[in-house]
């Protein structure tokens, strides 16, 4: 069950996660693509052609209106990635590349 928001193309999941309505794409995933690659709304539309420009602009507006919350979630994700990387066993491929001086 989804909860509608005042943003035309944004709905909230039961867990309160904002997604693009009628899709399974989380707003944060679109925002992360924008941040990582510096893509404009038009480039995001090119990269995600199943999304309309209206959906993309609505997601970006939602992000800017809730930026602090998103920034906190992004930081939490980065911390979690660091934890996982520190706990992970070294990759056999990485070890071979290091042996050859390629890493």
Secondary structure, DSSP 8 states (H G I E B T S, - for coil): --EE-SSTTEEE-TT--EEETTS--BHHHHHHHHHHH---HHHHHHHTTTS-HHHHHHHHHHHHHTHHHHHHHHHHHHHHHHHHHHHS---HHHHHHHHTT--
